[in-house]
Amino acid sequence: MKRPWQGQLEKPPQENIPRNDPKNPLCPGARRAGGQVNPDYKGTFVFENDFPAMQPNAPEPGPSNHPLLQAKSSRGVW
């Protein structure tokens, strides 16, 4: 346990961090995963979730006769 450290060496943090990274899908003018291109916003911008966990048109599950296992649908765009 007294061996000197020979593990991974990390690069120092970038000194000149760009204000806009075209590879970042949240930056102005960048292309998102769904193919949409962000507007050239200058302030706060609200994004619509490209991959929501819920859908506005989720189907209702079929009926269940089991007393404990009941299912309901959840709708939304969260």
N, C-alpha and C positions, 0 to 999 in steps of 0.2 A: 504494500500500500504506500510505500515511500517513493515510487517511481515518479519521475517528472511528467508533467502533462504533455502528451503528444497527440492530442485530439484535433478535431477540426478547427481551423483558423477562420474566423469570420472577417469579411471585408469591412472596413470602416463605413459608417453611414455616408450616403451621397451628400456632398456639400451643396450642390446646386439642384435642388428639387424642382422639377418643372411644374408650372402652374396648371398645365393641361397635358394629360397623357392620352394620346389617341388610342392606346391599347386598353385603357380603362373604360369599361362600358357605361360608367356613370358620368364621365366628363362631357362637356358641351361638344356637340358635333360628332361624338363617337357612335359607332354602330353597336347596338345591343344584340343579345343572343337571338332574339326573335326577328332580327332584321331591321327593326326601326332605327332611325337615326335621331339622336337627341337634338333638340333645338339649340341654338347658340345662346343659352341662358347666361345671365350675368349675376343673378342672385339665387335665392332659394328656388328650387325646382322640385315639384312633386312627381315622382315616377309611378306609373302603374306597374304592378307586380307582373313580370313576364311569366312567372311560373307559380300562380296562386295554388294554395293547398285546397281551396274550395272553389266550386264553380257556381255561377248563378242559375244554372239549369240542371242541377244534380237530380238524378232520378230517385223516386221513392223506392225503398226496398220492399220486397214482397212481404206478405203477412207471416207472422211467426206464432205458433201455438205454444212455444216454450214459455213458462212463467218467468224465467230469469233473463233469457237472452232476447232482448227486444232491440230493434234497430230503427233509427230515424235518419233522414237525410239532413245535411247541413248545407245551406246555400250561402254564397257570398263571393267576394273576390279578395280575400285576405291573403 
